[in-house]
Amino acid sequence: MNPGARVSLTGEVIEAGGSAAPPPSYVGGGGPVPPARGPQPGSSAHAKSPMMRPQEAAPEKTGGSGAVGLIVALLVLIGGGIGGYFWMMNRTNPKDQAQAVYKAMLTQDYKTAYELTALSPEAQKKYPNAEAFAADAGKYADGLGPLKSTILESAKAAAPSATVGPATITGDKAEVPTSCTISIMGHEIKLTGTAHMKNDFGIWKLDRTAESDAEGSQAFKDIVGKPDISSLR
């Protein structure tokens, strides 16, 4: 034994300067302790180990929410389309439109009356614009004879007080009663008539869609009306 050599408890010489081997373990018979290992596959411990348990698959997303969103979008589109159509077809009402065209006729504003009148295809060819319509409309007043100027002036003066009654609507047609009082030669004469109105894509207009122009002009006579003789004073 070399002087200064170290000796283990069992008498084994540990050489100086050498790498000391790890001291043997005396637990369980002195053999080396095997490294710790986890549960082996197939063992009961392995089955119970939370570390080895397979993760549960996340539930697949269904298309339910997407389908609901699509249905809602379709309903919104349909509702908007119906609402838009309803608005377009009801942009005006027959009573207000009848009063507008009635006053235009009384004041001989035939260009305005043209815009507020629904014409037949035949009349549209004859009156392609408001100027042509106004030029021809003035000819109807020639039948008033020597009282033409007096009647026209009286009608114009009566326009601000002209009134219309509630409209009776049937489908795209409406009947609106009209009335005004004109003064001729010192006499007050009440005129009562009817505005025959038609819904022309949401714009109510005086209905002159009769096939012949002669029948169409009757709409102008009807809206001005006839004198109520009983009101003559």
Contacts in CASP RR format, 6 or more apart in sequence:
PFRMAT RR
TARGET T0000
AUTHOR 0000-0000-0000
METHOD contacts of the structure
MODEL  1
MNPGARVSLTGEVIEAGGSAAPPPSYVGGGGPVPPARGPQPGSSAHAKSP
MMRPQEAAPEKTGGSGAVGLIVALLVLIGGGIGGYFWMMNRTNPKDQAQA
VYKAMLTQDYKTAYELTALSPEAQKKYPNAEAFAADAGKYADGLGPLKST
ILESAKAAAPSATVGPATITGDKAEVPTSCTISIMGHEIKLTGTAHMKND
FGIWKLDRTAESDAEGSQAFKDIVGKPDISSLR
1 7 0 8 1.000
1 13 0 8 1.000
2 13 0 8 1.000
2 15 0 8 1.000
2 16 0 8 1.000
4 16 0 8 1.000
5 13 0 8 1.000
5 14 0 8 1.000
5 15 0 8 1.000
5 16 0 8 1.000
6 13 0 8 1.000
6 14 0 8 1.000
6 16 0 8 1.000
7 13 0 8 1.000
7 14 0 8 1.000
8 14 0 8 1.000
8 23 0 8 1.000
14 20 0 8 1.000
24 30 0 8 1.000
24 31 0 8 1.000
24 32 0 8 1.000
25 31 0 8 1.000
25 32 0 8 1.000
25 33 0 8 1.000
27 33 0 8 1.000
38 45 0 8 1.000
38 49 0 8 1.000
39 45 0 8 1.000
39 46 0 8 1.000
39 48 0 8 1.000
39 49 0 8 1.000
39 52 0 8 1.000
40 46 0 8 1.000
46 52 0 8 1.000
88 201 0 8 1.000
88 202 0 8 1.000
89 199 0 8 1.000
89 201 0 8 1.000
89 202 0 8 1.000
90 202 0 8 1.000
91 202 0 8 1.000
91 203 0 8 1.000
92 202 0 8 1.000
92 203 0 8 1.000
92 204 0 8 1.000
93 167 0 8 1.000
93 204 0 8 1.000
94 167 0 8 1.000
94 169 0 8 1.000
94 174 0 8 1.000
94 176 0 8 1.000
94 195 0 8 1.000
94 197 0 8 1.000
94 199 0 8 1.000
94 204 0 8 1.000
95 164 0 8 1.000
95 165 0 8 1.000
95 166 0 8 1.000
95 167 0 8 1.000
95 176 0 8 1.000
97 116 0 8 1.000
97 197 0 8 1.000
97 203 0 8 1.000
97 204 0 8 1.000
97 205 0 8 1.000
98 164 0 8 1.000
98 167 0 8 1.000
98 174 0 8 1.000
98 176 0 8 1.000
98 178 0 8 1.000
98 195 0 8 1.000
98 197 0 8 1.000
98 204 0 8 1.000
98 206 0 8 1.000
98 223 0 8 1.000
99 162 0 8 1.000
99 163 0 8 1.000
99 164 0 8 1.000
100 112 0 8 1.000
100 116 0 8 1.000
101 112 0 8 1.000
101 113 0 8 1.000
101 116 0 8 1.000
101 117 0 8 1.000
101 195 0 8 1.000
101 205 0 8 1.000
101 206 0 8 1.000
101 223 0 8 1.000
102 162 0 8 1.000
102 164 0 8 1.000
102 178 0 8 1.000
102 180 0 8 1.000
102 195 0 8 1.000
102 223 0 8 1.000
103 109 0 8 1.000
103 159 0 8 1.000
103 160 0 8 1.000
103 162 0 8 1.000
104 110 0 8 1.000
104 112 0 8 1.000
104 113 0 8 1.000
104 116 0 8 1.000
105 113 0 8 1.000
105 220 0 8 1.000
105 223 0 8 1.000
105 224 0 8 1.000
106 155 0 8 1.000
106 156 0 8 1.000
106 158 0 8 1.000
106 159 0 8 1.000
106 162 0 8 1.000
106 180 0 8 1.000
106 224 0 8 1.000
107 155 0 8 1.000
107 156 0 8 1.000
107 159 0 8 1.000
108 137 0 8 1.000
108 138 0 8 1.000
108 141 0 8 1.000
108 152 0 8 1.000
108 155 0 8 1.000
108 156 0 8 1.000
110 130 0 8 1.000
110 133 0 8 1.000
110 134 0 8 1.000
110 137 0 8 1.000
110 138 0 8 1.000
111 130 0 8 1.000
111 131 0 8 1.000
111 133 0 8 1.000
111 134 0 8 1.000
113 133 0 8 1.000
113 137 0 8 1.000
113 206 0 8 1.000
114 127 0 8 1.000
114 129 0 8 1.000
114 130 0 8 1.000
114 133 0 8 1.000
114 134 0 8 1.000
115 130 0 8 1.000
116 205 0 8 1.000
116 206 0 8 1.000
117 133 0 8 1.000
117 205 0 8 1.000
117 206 0 8 1.000
117 208 0 8 1.000
117 219 0 8 1.000
118 198 0 8 1.000
118 200 0 8 1.000
118 205 0 8 1.000
118 206 0 8 1.000
118 207 0 8 1.000
118 208 0 8 1.000
118 209 0 8 1.000
119 127 0 8 1.000
119 208 0 8 1.000
119 209 0 8 1.000
120 208 0 8 1.000
120 209 0 8 1.000
120 210 0 8 1.000
120 211 0 8 1.000
120 212 0 8 1.000
120 213 0 8 1.000
120 216 0 8 1.000
122 211 0 8 1.000
122 212 0 8 1.000
122 213 0 8 1.000
123 208 0 8 1.000
123 213 0 8 1.000
123 216 0 8 1.000
126 132 0 8 1.000
126 136 0 8 1.000
126 213 0 8 1.000
127 133 0 8 1.000
127 136 0 8 1.000
137 220 0 8 1.000
140 217 0 8 1.000
140 220 0 8 1.000
141 148 0 8 1.000
141 152 0 8 1.000
142 148 0 8 1.000
144 151 0 8 1.000
144 152 0 8 1.000
147 184 0 8 1.000
150 184 0 8 1.000
150 185 0 8 1.000
151 182 0 8 1.000
151 184 0 8 1.000
154 182 0 8 1.000
154 183 0 8 1.000
154 184 0 8 1.000
155 180 0 8 1.000
155 182 0 8 1.000
155 224 0 8 1.000
157 182 0 8 1.000
157 183 0 8 1.000
158 180 0 8 1.000
158 181 0 8 1.000
158 182 0 8 1.000
158 183 0 8 1.000
159 180 0 8 1.000
161 180 0 8 1.000
161 181 0 8 1.000
162 178 0 8 1.000
162 179 0 8 1.000
162 180 0 8 1.000
163 178 0 8 1.000
163 179 0 8 1.000
163 180 0 8 1.000
164 176 0 8 1.000
164 177 0 8 1.000
164 178 0 8 1.000
164 179 0 8 1.000
164 195 0 8 1.000
165 176 0 8 1.000
165 177 0 8 1.000
165 178 0 8 1.000
166 176 0 8 1.000
166 177 0 8 1.000
167 174 0 8 1.000
167 175 0 8 1.000
167 176 0 8 1.000
167 197 0 8 1.000
168 174 0 8 1.000
168 175 0 8 1.000
168 176 0 8 1.000
171 199 0 8 1.000
172 198 0 8 1.000
172 199 0 8 1.000
173 196 0 8 1.000
173 197 0 8 1.000
173 198 0 8 1.000
173 199 0 8 1.000
173 207 0 8 1.000
174 196 0 8 1.000
174 197 0 8 1.000
174 198 0 8 1.000
174 199 0 8 1.000
174 204 0 8 1.000
175 194 0 8 1.000
175 195 0 8 1.000
175 196 0 8 1.000
175 197 0 8 1.000
176 194 0 8 1.000
176 195 0 8 1.000
176 197 0 8 1.000
177 192 0 8 1.000
177 193 0 8 1.000
177 194 0 8 1.000
177 195 0 8 1.000
178 191 0 8 1.000
178 192 0 8 1.000
178 193 0 8 1.000
178 194 0 8 1.000
178 195 0 8 1.000
178 223 0 8 1.000
178 224 0 8 1.000
178 225 0 8 1.000
179 190 0 8 1.000
179 191 0 8 1.000
179 192 0 8 1.000
179 193 0 8 1.000
180 190 0 8 1.000
180 191 0 8 1.000
181 188 0 8 1.000
181 189 0 8 1.000
181 190 0 8 1.000
181 191 0 8 1.000
181 231 0 8 1.000
182 188 0 8 1.000
182 189 0 8 1.000
182 191 0 8 1.000
183 189 0 8 1.000
187 232 0 8 1.000
187 233 0 8 1.000
188 231 0 8 1.000
188 232 0 8 1.000
188 233 0 8 1.000
189 227 0 8 1.000
189 228 0 8 1.000
189 231 0 8 1.000
189 232 0 8 1.000
190 227 0 8 1.000
190 228 0 8 1.000
190 231 0 8 1.000
191 224 0 8 1.000
191 225 0 8 1.000
191 226 0 8 1.000
191 227 0 8 1.000
191 228 0 8 1.000
192 225 0 8 1.000
192 226 0 8 1.000
192 228 0 8 1.000
193 222 0 8 1.000
193 223 0 8 1.000
193 224 0 8 1.000
193 225 0 8 1.000
193 226 0 8 1.000
194 222 0 8 1.000
194 223 0 8 1.000
194 225 0 8 1.000
195 206 0 8 1.000
195 222 0 8 1.000
195 223 0 8 1.000
196 206 0 8 1.000
196 207 0 8 1.000
196 219 0 8 1.000
196 222 0 8 1.000
196 223 0 8 1.000
197 204 0 8 1.000
197 205 0 8 1.000
197 206 0 8 1.000
197 207 0 8 1.000
198 204 0 8 1.000
198 205 0 8 1.000
198 206 0 8 1.000
198 207 0 8 1.000
198 209 0 8 1.000
206 219 0 8 1.000
206 220 0 8 1.000
206 223 0 8 1.000
207 219 0 8 1.000
208 216 0 8 1.000
208 217 0 8 1.000
208 219 0 8 1.000
208 220 0 8 1.000
209 216 0 8 1.000
210 216 0 8 1.000
210 218 0 8 1.000
210 219 0 8 1.000
END
